[in-house]
Structures are given as structure tokens and as C-alpha cells.
Amino acid sequence: MSPSRLDATFAALADPTRRAILARLAAGEVSVMDLAEPFAMSQPAISKHLKVLEGAGLISRGRAAQRRPCRLEAAPMAQANEFLERYRQFWEASFQRLDVLLDEMQANEAADKKRARKTPLKKETK
């Protein structure tokens, strides 16, 4: 995926209205009028969001008479997921190393407590 395409995908996903539109489209093809219905914004405002999503390749629009159905396009989301997957793997490995370190520290602490119970206190002599 080209950096500009990835930038466009993440820029489009940055807006909560556009994410909500994508969530509705995940259930299937929807007309522009139906997409605009739950939002408290004008038809031109929804159209601007759709243009951003279309420019990022996240949706495509068809034409059926006067109806303009929108559909979700999965490829850009899959490419963004591949990009993020590399970082998930990095963080997962980091957390696994942290888990090992914490386990070692807890084992050492338990061993120290066990030794402290077995070792009698020395009495001070004057």
C-alpha cells in the first residue's frame, strides 16, 4: 500500500461520522438518503463525508436510476490492518517480555521471603 493511500485511509477513519457510515455499510449496500437519515446534518455534509470515504477507496457508489447506493470496499481496510498488525506483533512481544520479567521478580521476592522466615534473627550482644 502506498503511503499516500494509507494516509487517506487513516484520515478518513479519523472522523467518527465516517466510521459510523462504514459501520452501517458493513451490513450491506445502502442508499445515500438512508445513510444520511440517522445523522443530524445536511445532505451536502453527508455527501462531503462520502467523497472523503470514496477518495480513500473505502466505499464505492453505484447508480440505479435515481438511487446512488454505496457499498463498503474492503481492500483499503485490509491494507490498514496489515500495517497495524506489525505494531500489534511488536507490542505483543514487548508484553510477553514484561510478563517474563514480572514472573522472575515475583519468584525472587517469594524466595527472599522464604529465606527471611528460615533465617533466625541474630540477637545483639552488648
N, C-alpha and C positions, 0 to 999 in steps of 0.2 A: 504494500500500500504506500502510495506516495505521501510524503509529509504534508503536502497541502490538502490532500484528500482526508487524511487523518485529522488535520486541524479543522476542516469543515465539519467532519462528523462530531468531534467533541464540542465545537462551537454550537452546533445545532442541538446537541444533547444538554447544553448548559442551561437552557431555558425550561422551566417547569411546564409551561403551556405546551411546548413542543414535545416534551416527554409524555404528557397526558395524551396528546394526539397520537403518538406512536403506540401507546398502551391501548387506545381504542382500536387502532388499525391492526393490532396483533390478533384481534378476534375475527378479522376479515375485512373485506373491501367496504368502504363507507363513502357516501357522497359528501361533498364539501358542506352542503347545508346541514346534514346530520352531524358532521364533525363540529360545526360551529355552535350547534344547539346548546350544549351544557356550559359554554363559556360566556361570561359577562363581557363580551367585546363585540365589536362590529365585524361584519363580514369582511371588509377590507383588511382589518387587523389579522383575522384568521388567515386570509389569503397571503399576507406577508409571512406568517409563520410557515405556511405550506410551501412558499417559494424557497425559504431557507432549507427546509427539510428536503425539498426536491433538488435543490442545488447541491446538497451534501450526498445525494443519491440514496437517502433513507426512505423516500417514498417515490412512487410514480403515479401519474394521473392519466386516466383514460378519458375517452369521450363516448358516451352512449346517448345520442340525441342531445338534449339539453343538460343531461346529467353528467357531472365530472367526477366519477368515482376515483378515490385514492386507495392505493394499496401499499403495504409495507414491503420494502426491499431489504432482504436480509444480509446481503453481501457486505455492506459497509459496517453493520453491527458486528458481523463475524470477524472482520478485519480489526475492528477496535478491540474486540475481545481477545484476539491473538496478541495484540500489543500489550494489553493489560495482563494477560496470562504470564508473560515473562516476569513482571513485577510481583505477581502473586507467588510465583515459584521462589523468587528471591526472599520475600518476606516469610514464606513458609519455612524455608531453610534456616533463616535467622531465628525464627521462633523455636524451631527444633533444637538449635544450638543453645538457646537460652534455657529451654526445658532441661537439657542435659546438665548445664551449669547449675541450675537450681536444685536438681536432684543430687548432684555432688555436694553442694553446700548443705543441704538438709541431712545427708548421710554423715558428713563431717560433724555437723552440730550434734546429731544424735550420738555419735561415737564420743565426742567430747563430754557430753552429759553423762554417758555411761561410765567413762573413766573417772569423772569427778565423783560419782557415787561410790566407786570402788576404792578410791584413794582416801585413806583416813586423814583428817586434818592434823597437822603437826601442832603439838602444844608448845607454846612459847615458854622458855625457861628464863628465870631471872637470875 
